[in-house]
Structure formats: C-alpha cells, structure tokens
C-alpha cells in the first residue's frame, strides 16, 4: 500500500462516500460521513476518520498491510500498535527470526494466541516476550527439538493450549512432554503429532501436574502407554488417530473407566470391533466415538450390520456421519446435512450450551484432521465414501469458525481430488462432486478472506480442482480468474504460489487465456518472477508454467512480451538451477517464439542477452524434460534467420547433435524436438555442412526409423535439408540412410514424412552427389566406407519416389485432364487430389526452388515428375509461403521453363499436368499481388 492517504472519490452523494474495501479483505464497504469541503475538493482526508473506524479497518488487514498502513503517519502508527490488534498473531507466512521477533516484542505484551511455522520461528518465539500467551500452534515441526519446546513452555507458564502438527514431531520425545507438564499447570489442550514413544512417565506427569487437561491428542505416534492414559482422569476428549501398536484389549479396559471421557477418536487405527463395542457399551460418559478409516472394523460385515448403540454416536465410513452428528441435538426437525450450520446459528442466536459447543468443535477438528490424513494417503476403496460423504463433509467444515479446521478442510479438498500428483491427474467424479455441492463458490469466498493462511489453502484447492475442465469453466464463470489474479499479486509467497498454480491450470483452456490477461494475470505472473527470483522454486515454476500456457496464444504472447516476460523468463533459464523452473521457462520461451510472422516475439527472444546461450546450455541438462523444452525453443527460434546464425555461434549445432546422439532411448517428445531443432538450423547451408561434419547424420537416420510419426517426420525434414548439400547426401548413403528414407517414403502414415523423404532422395540422386563423389575421388559405383552401390541405391530410391507420386494421382482424372486439354475444372480436380495440406507450411529458399526447376530437365522422368509435384505443393494458393515461392519463380524467370516442360514431348504426362497447374498458380499469385 502506498504512503498516500488521500483518494479520489469513486462515487459522490449528498452525505456519504463509499470506500471500496482492500482487495484482500471481504466485499463489505464502509459508509463514512464526508464533509461538504471534502466533496467539493474531490478527496477524503483519511487522517480525519474516527479512531474506532480506523481500528476496524486495521482488523480487516493482514499483518503486512497493517504495518504498511501504520507507516503513513504518526497517528496511525500509534493506532496500529493498539493492544486490541495484537492479541492474536499468525506468523506462518513470515520468516520469524530473532531480529524480527525482537522488533515485534513491544507490541506482544497482550498477545494471547500465536501460530508459527518451522524450527527457526520456534526458536525465536521467546524473543517476543509474550508472557500472557495462552495458545500456541505450530506446523512444519519435524526439526523442533526437546530443547526448543522446553524453552517455549518454560517462558510461557500460562499456556492453556499447545498444538504441534499435523506433520510429525520427529525430534520431540517424552522428556519434552514431561517439561510441558511441569511448566504449564493451566494446560487444557495438548495435541502432538508423530511422537515416536509416549511413555508412561510423560503421561503420568500430565495427569499429575495438569489437572485441567481436558483435550488430549497423541496422533500418528508409534507407541503410547495405554495404561497410563487411563490415569488422566481430567480428559474429556482423547484422540489417538493414526497411532500404531495400541493394545486395544488394554486400552478398552482402562479408558472406558475415565470418568469424564466424552469423545474418543481412534480413526486410522487397527481397532477391533470388540474394543469399539466395549467403549460404547461400558463407558458411562462417552458420547462420541470416531473410527473413520479403520480397516479391521470395516472388514467385519457382522459388526457393520448389527451395530446399534443407543444414545451413542459412532462416526465411521459405514455410518452416515451427518446423521450421527445430528443425533446429538434434541431438535429432530433439522436436516442432517445442515447440522453444522444449524449448530453455528444456535451459537449466535441463543444462549450457548457449552457442552454441545465443546463436542461439536472437537468433532469438527478430528474429522477435518482425519479426512486430510486419509486424503494424503489416498487408500483404495474409498471412492464411494468421498462421493457420498467426504466431499460434502469437507465443504461443511470449511465453513467452521475454527481457522485451523477451515484451512485443513480446504487442504483436504485440494488433496483428495488428486490421484496422480506427478502427472497432475485428478479424479473427475470427486472434482465434480465438489462443484455440484457448491464448493467452487465457497472456495472463492474463502480466497477473498484477509487471512493469508486461508487464502493459500483455498487457492490450492481451486488450482487442483481446475485441472478438471468442467470445474475450470465454473471457476471462470464464478469470477475465479479475477480473484486468483489478485492473489498472485500478494506479498505472501505461499498465497502467490498457489494463486499462480491456479492460473497455470486454468490457462490450459484456450477459452480462459484472454480472461486471465484481461484480469491482469499476465503482469502479476511476470512480477512474481522479479519479486522472488531466487530460492522460491514453487512460485517460479508455477508462474513460468502459466506464462508458458498463455504464450501459446498469439494475443497473450504479445502481452507476456510487453509485460517484460521475455527478460523474466530468460533470467530464469540462465540463473535458476531447479529443473521444474528450467523446464517451464524453456517451454514458455518456445511458445513465445512459436508465432512466426504474426508478432516479433521470436526475434525479441533471440535478441535478449544470454537467451540463446542459456537454451543451448539447457540442452545438456540432466533432466529430460528440460532438454526437451530447450530443444523445442531452439527449434522455434531457428525459424528466424538471425536467430539461426546466433544459435550456431552459441554452440547450438554441436549441442543439438550431441542431444540427438543421446536420445535414442528417450521420450518421443525429446526425439522430435532434437530432430526438429536440427531441421530448423539446417535451413542454413553453413549449418547444414556443420551438422554433417559434427556427426549429425547417423542419429537423424536412427530417428527416421522411429515408429513415432512426429519423430520420423521431423527427422525426414532434417535429412531433406541436409541432403541439399552433396557431401551430406553422400554421408546419408554411407550411413545407410537410403533404406530408412525409402521406408518412410513408402510406409509412413504421415504424408509430410513421405513427401520430405521423397524430396531428400530426389536431391541425393539428381546427379550432384555423383559429381561430388567423383571430385573427391570416390568410385561412382561404390561408396568409400560402405559396400553399397550408388547405382543400386539410386534405382531403389527412384522406384519408391515414383510409387510415392503415383499415390497422389487419380488415373481417371489424369486421363480426363489430358483428353480435355487440361481444362480449369480438371486441373482443379488434379490439384485437390495431389494436395498435401501441411506442405503449405514449408518455406524454400531461391536455391531450393531453382534446384527443383533444374530437376525438370533431369534425364530421369521420375525426377521430373517429383520436381513438378514438389513445385505444385509449394505454390498452391492458400499455402503459408505460396506467395513467397511464386515470387521467387517469377523473379527467376522460371515460368519459361515450366511452359517448356508443359509442352515437351519427352515429359511424363503427370509432370506436364503438374506444370500447367503451377503456371496457373503463378498467374493467380501475380494477380493477387497486383491488387
């Protein structure tokens, strides 16, 4: 936020000014009185606002924006330090070190609730001097040690709640739990995850020193002492979800005697039906038992069919969870699916029932935790549960008043739809179940919250769900693109990262690209790269991935370039070492360069300092995906003449030949791009010679033998260009390339592959290679290094060239065309039959066109027909470069040769007809150019 505190009026009225709320707050507006003087001058003096109004405004901002707002003037600085704004602090999005903690200490005198993330933040908590701290909650706790935890609790003896998880506390032992018990006698709630061994001494210390401990959770632990837990007589809510090695016979005989035990969570354990029955029948106080995803229980069909426990609530996969929860209330008129919203409404409009509120809050917490853990492990056989109950439960829990429940439920939604994280695959049924239950609108509302933790988790869920095209459409229709584009501007890295991920997935759909650009998404994504250029790989990968998708659209690609995207992406390609970022940056540059003559991005990428060198270097990267995208970028860039030369100067020829030599067992995508990049470079005669000299012919021949159509098509294109040079043509023969090209010419399903293979063979055997062989001293009947007859190879090549051309000739049409003196109608039919649509994208040089014209005079009637067929393809109206080819032929006076060919008695019939069509094409282009 800027330091200016005056703002132009958006709307004028007689007695009020409507101030739009900050983008990360709710949609509410503040109605503030405005003086006549303020209206007259067209601005509001924000410094004259009542203090209560300013404080209310502060409460709607995250901590970063509070600090920014407080820096505008002395008055607001004092207000920003008000104790009512500093009773709760969520430091998870921020890096809390000793220095930062010390700077915050003066404001934390009245701090009661603290949330933190990671070991560095944990080590710095004591420097906040928050002696009145009552609740501490931390995640990313794997590296937190006994010493750190002991130091925290020793300085905050008034703690009433301590939660560490849901990730495992691998370095915390029972010794630290004993310290907690000694130091925090007022402790009411303790939830720890992933402790290896919870000993009897630790549990007994809690029972002895924490008489108010009513909510105890040892989740995902390896071992706990069941007998000792039976001595914590103060406990009302006990969770051992995910904990292994529990002796259920001991547990059920001890815990059922706990006098105040109201709720027991044994989800994700191997609890037996016998133990469940004992708990529910023997415990006088137990009201709720949660046993979700307990495989032993679920496999006992007799228990499932016969379980009837009057007055008790059993939450399991085989029960209707909402029906069970609704039985807690005496009012039976409500619908079970609305039970949580019913309870929340009761909390507002009636006197609170503390016992019910405690039970419902605990149920929300344990279900959200269990559903998230279950989604993370993604066990088989739960599809029916997720579709019938799980999705609806997560959506209901997302509306909880408990922040951690909301966030965990949003994370659960983001997780349970993913079935293959590596390939970004989601379960369509689960994703659409969320959509049908109103989940998209709810997630988007949560994404507009001022709470950054909730923004991040909601954006993550939207991103994952948007992999499904139907959900992505709904997200767009509900205004999600604008919301995500706004979140991508967040100064919170985690929020920006998830928002960029959402834009990445949405940008897959062509229909969403322009909407993202219009919402300011392109600039937001580019700015992310400049904001976090180092050490934030998740942000950078998502931003580059989204830009790569957007750059595939012509209009959006220009927006990416104008927003500084070329410089940003080249910076990533040059400097970032993370393979995911490298891959997406290279892909984005490839897409930017893919628009040919429609914009200047191809040239712009090539002109960016270090771009070509970086891409050449990435072709040698260890990760195949990086090599593939880098080769693809060089392929696209090589269509620009200057880029082609610059790539070669940057070592591109050597690097790409090496890549082609090493990719025989690689993916078809890498093989295609390696061959394609060599194809693009080989347009230049100098590069073509260099490719042959560097050993590029053998790997291209190998790729031409590939069964994959895209691979052998690009390899055929490269060999066609290389064979223009007689030295390369001889290398192709020597390396066994003739059989490979003959096979393509006759067998490929790709017309383009067959066409270019035929043209390569025509170049090789039109006589120039023989002249070259004689010049360097090679026998005309045998190559130097291979025992293969050039004459034999020529006969084989011509045979298949002839067969190729014949496949595009309809005998009846040709006979008719000859009989009726080639009328326009007949010639049009021949053209339609002969046309190879994709050939219109090929661009030939004057030398190449001249060579085909010269070939019309070749003694071989087969080569004459092939040359005429090629010139026909290059000049058909509508082809991308047809006008260019026609201009070359007209300027070179080739029409005379064509007329001579059309009338020559020794010219094959098909060559005559093709020549007449070419002449008509030239006339058409000449007339078109004169308009």
C-alpha positions, 0 to 999 in steps of 0.5 A, a space after each residue: 500500500 502506498 504512503 498516500 492517504 488521500 483518494 479520489 472519490 469513486 462515487 459522490 452523494 449528498 452525505 456519504 462516500 463509499 470506500 471500496 474495501 482492500 482487495 484482500 479483505 471481504 466485499 463489505 464497504 464502509 459508509 463514512 460521513 464526508 464533509 461538504 469541503 471534502 466533496 467539493 475538493 474531490 478527496 477524503 482526508 483519511 487522517 480525519 476518520 474516527 479512531 474506532 473506524 480506523 481500528 476496524 479497518 486495521 482488523 480487516 488487514 493482514 499483518 503486512 498491510 497493517 504495518 504498511 498502513 501504520 507507516 503513513 503517519 504518526 497517528 496511525 502508527 500509534 493506532 496500529 500498535 493498539 493492544 486490541 490488534 495484537 492479541 492474536 498473531 499468525 506468523 506462518 507466512 513470515 520468516 520469524 527470526 530473532 531480529 524480527 521477533 525482537 522488533 515485534 516484542 513491544 507490541 506482544 505484551 497482550 498477545 494471547 494466541 500465536 501460530 508459527 511455522 518451522 524450527 527457526 520461528 520456534 526458536 525465536 518465539 521467546 524473543 517476543 516476550 509474550 508472557 500472557 500467551 495462552 495458545 500456541 500452534 505450530 506446523 512444519 515441526 519435524 526439526 523442533 527439538 526437546 530443547 526448543 519446546 522446553 524453552 517455549 513452555 518454560 517462558 510461557 507458564 500460562 499456556 492453556 493450549 499447545 498444538 504441534 502438527 499435523 506433520 510429525 514431531 520427529 525430534 520431540 520425545 517424552 522428556 519434552 512432554 514431561 517439561 510441558 507438564 511441569 511448566 504449564 499447570 493451566 494446560 487444557 489442550 495438548 495435541 502432538 503429532 508423530 511422537 515416536 514413544 509416549 511413555 508412561 512417565 510423560 503421561 503420568 506427569 500430565 495427569 499429575 501436574 495438569 489437572 485441567 487437561 481436558 483435550 488430549 491428542 497423541 496422533 500418528 505416534 508409534 507407541 503410547 502407554 495405554 495404561 497410563 492414559 487411563 490415569 488422566 482422569 481430567 480428559 474429556 476428549 482423547 484422540 489417538 488417530 493414526 497411532 500404531 501398536 495400541 493394545 486395544 484389549 488394554 486400552 478398552 479396559 482402562 479408558 472406558 473407566 475415565 470418568 469424564 471421557 466424552 469423545 474418543 477418536 481412534 480413526 486410522 487405527 487397527 481397532 477391533 470391533 470388540 474394543 469399539 463395542 466395549 467403549 460404547 457399551 461400558 463407558 458411562 460418559 462417552 458420547 462420541 466415538 470416531 473410527 473413520 478409516 479403520 480397516 479391521 472394523 470395516 472388514 467385519 460385515 457382522 459388526 457393520 450390520 448389527 451395530 446399534 448403540 443407543 444414545 451413542 454416536 459412532 462416526 465411521 465410513 459405514 455410518 452416515 456421519 451427518 446423521 450421527 452428528 445430528 443425533 446429538 441435538 434434541 431438535 429432530 426437525 433439522 436436516 442432517 446435512 445442515 447440522 453444522 450450520 444449524 449448530 453455528 446459528 444456535 451459537 449466535 442466536 441463543 444462549 450457548 450450551 457449552 457442552 454441545 459447543 465443546 463436542 461439536 468443535 472437537 468433532 469438527 477438528 478430528 474429522 477435518 484432521 482425519 479426512 486430510 490424513 486419509 486424503 494424503 494417503 489416498 487408500 483404495 476403496 474409498 471412492 464411494 465414501 468421498 462421493 457420498 460423504 467426504 466431499 460434502 463433509 469437507 465443504 461443511 467444515 470449511 465453513 467452521 469458525 475454527 481457522 485451523 479446521 477451515 484451512 485443513 478442510 480446504 487442504 483436504 479438498 485440494 488433496 483428495 481430488 488428486 490421484 496422480 500428483 506427478 502427472 497432475 491427474 485428478 479424479 473427475 467424479 470427486 472434482 465434480 462432486 465438489 462443484 455440484 455441492 457448491 464448493 467452487 463458490 465457497 472456495 472463492 469466498 474463502 480466497 477473498 478472506 484477509 487471512 493469508 493462511 486461508 487464502 493459500 489453502 483455498 487457492 490450492 484447492 481451486 488450482 487442483 480442482 481446475 485441472 478438471 475442465 468442467 470445474 475450470 469453466 465454473 471457476 471462470 464463470 464464478 469470477 475465479 480468474 479475477 480473484 486468483 489474479 489478485 492473489 498472485 499479486 500478494 506479498 505472501 509467497 505461499 498465497 502467490 504460489 498457489 494463486 499462480 498454480 491456479 492460473 497455470 491450470 486454468 490457462 490450459 483452456 484456450 477459452 480462459 487465456 484472454 480472461 486471465 490477461 484481461 484480469 491482469 494475470 499476465 503482469 502479476 505472473 511476470 512480477 512474481 518472477 522479479 519479486 522472488 527470483 531466487 530460492 522460491 522454486 514453487 512460485 517460479 515454476 508455477 508462474 513460468 508454467 502459466 506464462 508458458 500456457 498463455 504464450 501459446 496464444 498469439 494475443 497473450 504472447 504479445 502481452 507476456 512480451 510487453 509485460 517484460 516476460 521475455 527478460 523474466 523468463 530468460 533470467 530464469 533459464 540462465 540463473 535458476 538451477 531447479 529443473 521444474 523452473 528450467 523446464 517451464 521457462 524453456 517451454 514458455 520461451 518456445 511458445 513465445 517464439 512459436 508465432 512466426 510472422 504474426 508478432 516479433 516475439 521470436 526475434 525479441 527472444 533471440 535478441 535478449 542477452 544470454 537467451 540463446 546461450 542459456 537454451 543451448 546450455 539447457 540442452 545438456 541438462 540432466 533432466 529430460 524434460 528440460 532438454 526437451 523444452 530447450 530443444 523445442 525453443 531452439 527449434 522455434 527460434 531457428 525459424 528466424 534467420 538471425 536467430 539461426 546464425 546466433 544459435 550456431 555461434 552459441 554452440 547450438 549445432 554441436 549441442 543439438 547433435 550431441 542431444 540427438 546422439 543421446 536420445 535414442 532411448 528417450 521420450 518421443 517428445 525429446 526425439 522430435 524436438 532434437 530432430 526438429 531443432 536440427 531441421 530448423 538450423 539446417 535451413 542454413 547451408 553453413 549449418 547444414 555442412 556443420 551438422 554433417 561434419 559434427 556427426 549429425 547424420 547417423 542419429 537423424 537416420 536412427 530417428 527416421 526409423 522411429 515408429 513415432 510419426 512426429 519423430 520420423 517426420 521431423 527427422 525426414 525434414 532434417 535429412 531433406 535439408 541436409 541432403 541439399 548439400 552433396 557431401 551430406 547426401 553422400 554421408 546419408 548413403 554411407 550411413 545407410 540412410 537410403 533404406 530408412 528414407 525409402 521406408 518412410 517414403 513408402 510406409 509412413 502414415 504421415 504424408 509430410 514424412 513421405 513427401 520430405 523423404 521423397 524430396 531428400 532422395 530426389 536431391 541425393 540422386 539428381 546427379 550432384 552427389 555423383 559429381 561430388 563423389 567423383 571430385 573427391 575421388 570416390 568410385 561412382 559405383 561404390 561408396 568409400 566406407 560402405 559396400 553399397 552401390 550408388 547405382 543400386 541405391 539410386 534405382 531403389 530410391 527412384 522406384 519408391 519416389 515414383 510409387 510415392 507420386 503415383 499415390 497422389 494421382 487419380 488415373 481417371 482424372 489424369 486421363 480426363 485432364 489430358 483428353 480435355 486439354 487440361 481444362 480449369 475444372 480438371 486441373 482443379 480436380 488434379 490439384 485437390 487430389 495431389 494436395 498435401 495440406 501441411 506442405 503449405 507450411 514449408 518455406 524454400 529458399 531461391 536455391 531450393 526452388 531453382 534446384 527443383 526447376 533444374 530437376 525438370 530437365 533431369 534425364 530421369 522422368 521420375 525426377 521430373 515428375 517429383 520436381 513438378 509435384 514438389 513445385 505444385 505443393 509449394 505454390 498452391 494458393 492458400 499455402 503459408 509461403 505460396 506467395 513467397 515461392 511464386 515470387 521467387 519463380 517469377 523473379 527467376 524467370 522460371 515460368 519459361 521453363 515450366 511452359 517448356 516442360 508443359 509442352 515437351 514431348 519427352 515429359 511424363 504426362 503427370 509432370 506436364 499436368 503438374 506444370 500447367 497447374 503451377 503456371 496457373 498458380 503463378 498467374 493467380 499469385 501475380 494477380 493477387 499481388 497486383 491488387 
